[in-house]
Amino acid sequence: MAKLGRYLGAKAPIGYKKKKKYYISKTGNKKTYNVLEPDKTFAPQVKDIFERYKSWQSINKLMRYYIQNGIKSNTSKDYTCIALRRILTNPVYCQANEKAYEYFKNLGCIITDKRENFTGEFGISAFRRSRTNKWIISIGEHKPIISAKDFIFVQDIIYKRSENKIRKTNGTVALLSGILRCKNCGAYMRPYSKSGSRFYYVCEMKENSRKCKCDTKNIRGDLFDQQILDYVIKITDSKKNEFRSFNKKKNHITKKQIDISEKIKVLENQINENENSISNLIKKIASSNNETIEKYIEQKIEELDRQIKSFQAQIESFKNQNDNFTKEKLNIEIVSASIIKLKNKTIDTITKRNLLKNIIKELGWDGSSFFISLFNHL
C-alpha cells in the first residue's frame, strides 16, 4: 500500500484530512483506502511553521511564539518542541519533484516510482519514517503543502544544528523530575542546573512562554527534593498500622475473587444448559408438523437465548470486577514494596524517583507551598 502512495496512518497529519476512496478489486468487490486532502484551517499553519523556522532556525523560538500568541494545534493543545520537529521533518508535506527525488535517493531511501514521475503535482508518501532507517518513498495522491526546495532546506538546518535538540532533564540529580507539576498551570516543572548539585525546578510553561502564560516562582530543587523525601518517609512511618493491614486487605480481595470465580462457573453452567435445551428444541421443531407447537417452541428458544445474553453480561461484569481487584492487589504490593525500598539510603536518584512515582499520586507547587497526595489512602 505504501508503494501505491496510499496513506497508512491512523490519524491524518496536521494540515490534512483523511478521505476514503473507493475502487473495485479484481474479484469484483468494493474496496476502500485512505487518501489525504488539505485542511483549509491548518494547512496555512503548517506553511507558517516552515516559513518561520526558515527565518528563525530555532524550534524553541518557534514554540515560544505559538504559545505566547495562543496559537494551538489541531488537537487544541499548545505546541511542543517535539510536535513542531515532527511537523518539520515529515516528508508528507514535501512536493514530489526531481529535487525531492535526488534528496531521498541520496539519503539511501527505497524509491518506488521512477524519476520522471516526480513532476511536483503531488506530495510524498513515506513509510517507516526515520532518518537512520531506509524509508520507502513513493508519490502520494495528495497535494503538497511545502515545496521540495523549502523542505530540503529545513531538513539540512535541523540535521546540522545540535542546539535544536530538546533539552533533557538532569535525570541523575533531580529526584522529582516527571513528578512535580506547576499547581497554577498544570505543566511539569523541569530541573534547571545552576552549578554543581544546586539546581532549580522551573515551570515548563513559564519557560516556554517567557512568563506570558505562567509566572510561578521557581523552587530550589536540591532542597525541595530532600523536603519531599523526608515528608513521604515521615507520613508512611506514621501509618505503620495501615501497612500492617496490607496483607489483610490482599486476603480480603483474594476471598472476593474466589467468590467471583464460583459465580462465573455457575453462570457458565447455566449457559451450557440453555444451549443444550435450545439444541433439543430445534430438533423438535425439525420433526414437528404442528404450527401451534412450533410457535411455543420458538418462544421458548427466544426466552432461553435472552437468558444466555443476560448470563453473559453478568459474567462480563464479574470479570471486570475481578480485573479491578487484581489491579488493587497489585497496587497494594507495589506501594508496600516501594515504601520499604525507599528507606534504603544506598539507592540512586533514578531508583528513588521510580519508587516515589509508585507512592505519590500528585505533587504540585504554586510558588509558595506544595500540595501532595499519595496512592492507596496513604
N, C-alpha and C positions, 0 to 999 in steps of 0.2 A: 504493500500500500504506500509505503514511503517513496518507493521508486516511481510510483504513478503520480506523485506530487500531492497526495491527499493528506489532510490534516488528521493527526493521530491523537492529539492531546484531549484530555477530559474537559478542560476549560480553554476558551479562546484567550490568546494573549491580549493584554490591554491594547486598544486601538482597533480591534477586530471583533466581529460577532460570528458565531458558528451558524451555518446554514446547511440544511440537508439537501442532498442532490440524489435524484433517483435514476436508476438505469435498469435495463433488462439483462439478466445474465444469460449465458449460453444455454442454460437449461430452461429458459423462459420465465424464470422467477423474477419478481420485482425486488431490487436490492437498493440500499441507501448507503451513502458515505457523507462525511462532513467536508465542507469547504469553508473558507474564511471570506468574509466581506468586510470592508472598512466600517468602523463605528464612527458615525459623524460627530459624536460627542468627544470621544477620546483619541481618535486618530490625530487631530491637531495637537493634542497634549504630547503624544509621542514625538511628533515633529519638533515641538518646543523643547523637549528633553534633549534631543540630539543637537539642536541648534545652540542651546545654552552650554551644553558640555563642550561643543567645539570651541566656543568662545572662552569659557572659564577653565576648562580642562581640570575640573575638580568635582568629584562626586559629592564630597562633603558640602561644598558651597552650593551645589545644585539642590541637595536635600534641604539645607537651611532655607533656601529661597522659597521652596514649595511649602515648607512648614510655616514660615513667617507670613506667607501670603494666603494661608488657609486653603491651598490647592491640594486636593486629595485624589487618590487613585480611584479606579472603577469599583473598588470594594469599600469606598468611603473611609479609607484609612490614610493616615499620614504616610508619606513616602519614607522609606528607609534607604540607607546606602546599598544594602543587598538588593532590594527591589529595583532600584534605579540601575544598578550594574547589570541585573538580569535583562532589563529592557535594552540597555545599550549594547549588549553582546548577543542578542537574539537574532539569528540570521533571517527569521521570518519577515522582518521589516525590509530587508535588503532587496533592491532591484536586481533581477536575474539578467544581467547583461554580460558582455565579454570581460569587463573589468572584474566582475564578481567571479566569473568562471576561472580566470587566472589566479585570483586571490585564494579561492578554496582549493584549487589544484595545487598551488604552492604549499598550502597547509598539509597536503597529503590526504585530502578527503577523497571519498569514493563518489565520483560524479556520474550519475546515471544517464544524463542527457548529453547530446552532442553539443559541441561549442556553438555551432551555427543556430541552435535552438534558443540560445541565451540572447534574445532580442531586446530585453528590457521591458516587455509588456507586462510580465508577471513577477511575483516575488519568489523568494527562495523557500523551499521546503527542506528542513533539516531534521534528520533522525539521529539519535544517540549523540545529543549535543554536549560537547566537551572540547576544550582546547587541546587536550592531550590525546584523546581518542580520535579515531578516524570517523568523521561524520559521513553519513550518507546524504549527499546533496542532490536535489533534483529541482526541477522547475515546478512551482506550485500552481494552483488555479486561482490564486488571489492577486489583487493589485498591490504593488509595493507602496510603502509609506515613505521610505528613505532611499535616496539614490545610492547606487553602489559606491560612488566616489566618497560620499559623506560617511557611509557605514564603514568602509575600509579605513578612512582617516581616523574615526573614533576608535576602532579596534587597535590601531597602532599606538594611539595615545595611552589607552588603558593598559596595553601589554607592557609598554615601556615605563610607565610612571608607577613606581612602587609606593609612592605616597598616597595613591588612591586605594590601597588595600585597607580593609576595615580593621580598625584598631582592636586588638584582642585584649580582654581583661587580664589583669595580673593574677592568674589562677593560682600561683604558688604562694601568694601573700594575702589576698583579700578573702576572708572567711565567708562573707555574706554576699559575694558576687552571685547573681542569679536568684537571690532570695529577697533581698531588700528592695522595696519599691517606694517611690515618692507617694506619700499619702495625699498630696494635693492634686496630682495629675494622673497617677496610676502607672507612670513609666518606671522602668527599672533604674536603680541608682548604681552607676558604674564606678569602679575604682579608678582614681587618677593619682598617679605617683608623683610625689614631690622630690623626696630624696631618701635613700635607704629604705628602712621598713615603714617610714612615715608616709601615709597616703590619705586621700580624702574620697568619700563617696559623693558623686555629683549626679544630680538628676539628668538622665539622658535627654529628656525633652528640653530641659533648661539649656543644656549644652548645644543641642542641635538647633534650637530656635533662637539662640543667643539671648535668652531671658525673655523672649517675646511671648511664649506660651506658658512659661513656668519660671518662678524665681525662688524656688525653695532653697533655703540656706544649706550649704554643704556641711558635712559632718566628718570629723577626723576618723578615718577608718580603723586604724590600728587600735585606738582606744575603744571605739564603739564595738568592734569585734569581740574584745575581751569582756565588755559590759554585757553583751547579749549572751555570750557563752556562760558567764557566771550566773546570769539570770536564769537561763534554761536549766542548768545543773541545780540551782537552788530550788526552783519550782518542782523539779522532778524528785529531788530529795525530800521535799516537804510532803510528797504524796506517795510515800513508800507503801502505805496500806493499799492504795489503788493498784500499784504494780503487783503486790502480792495476790490481788484478786484477779489478775490477768488469766491465770490458769483456770480459775473458777469460771470466768467468762467463756473461755475456749471450750471447757467441758460442757457448759450450758448450750453453746452453739452446736457442738457435736451431737448432743441429745436431740436438738431440734432437727438437725439434718437426718438423723436416723428415722425420726418420726415422719419426715417428708418422704424419705425413700420408701417407707412402708405404705404411705398413702398413694404414692405413684404406682407401686406394684398392684394395689387393689384396683386402681382405675384402669391399668393396662389389662388386668384380667377381665374386667367388665367390658372393655373394648373388644377383647377376643371373643367373649361370649356373645356379644351383639353381632359381631361379624359372622360368627358361625350360625347364629339364628337367621340372619339375613340370607346367608347362603342356602339354608334349608328352605326358607320361604320362597326364594327364587325358583328352586326345584319344584315346589308345589305349584307355582304359577305355570311352569312349563308343562306340567302334567294335568292341569285343570282346564276344563272347558266351560266352567261356570263363571260368568262375568261378575256376579254378586260376590262370590268367594274371592275372585281376583282383586276386586275393588278393596275389600277389607285387608287382604294380604298386602297390597301396595301401601295402604295407610299404615299398617304395622311396620313395614320396611322403612317408611319415611320417619316414623317415630323413633325406631332404633338408630337410624342414621343421625337424627338430631341429637340423640343421647351420646353417640360416639363423638360428635363435634364438641359437645359440652364437656365430655371427659377429657378430650384432647386439649381444650382450652385450660381446664383445671391443671392438667399435667404441665403445660407450658408455664402457668403461673407458679406452680410449686418449684419448677426448675429455676425460674428467675429468683425465687426466694432463696433457694439453695446456693445459687451463684453469689448472691449478696452476702449470705452467711460465710461463704468461703473467703470472700474479699475481706469481710470484717475480721475473721480469724487471722488471716494473713497480715492485715494491718496491725493487729494487736501484737503479733510476733515480731514484726518489723520495728515497731515503736519500742517495744520492750528491749529488744536486742540493741537497738541504736542508742538507747539511754545508757545501757551498761558500757558499750564500747566508747561512748563519748567521754567518759571519765578517765580513759586511758591517756595519760599525758604524753605518751611517746608517739602517738599517731600524727601524721602530717596534716597540713591545712586542707588539702583536697578531700581526704577521707573524712575529716571533721565536717566539712561543708556538706558532703553527701549524707552524713548522719543527721545533720541539722535539717536537711530537706525532708527527712522522714519524720521529724518531730514538729517542726514549725509549719503551721498551716498558712499563716500570713504574718508578714513583718513590714511595717511602714514607718516612715519618718516624715514629719510635717515641717521640719525646720527648727523645732524646739523640743519635741518629745517623740518617743517611739510608741508604736502600737503593735502588740503581738498576740497571736492566738496559736494554740498548739493542737495537734491532732488527738483524736480519741479521748475527748473530755478531760485533757490534762490542764 
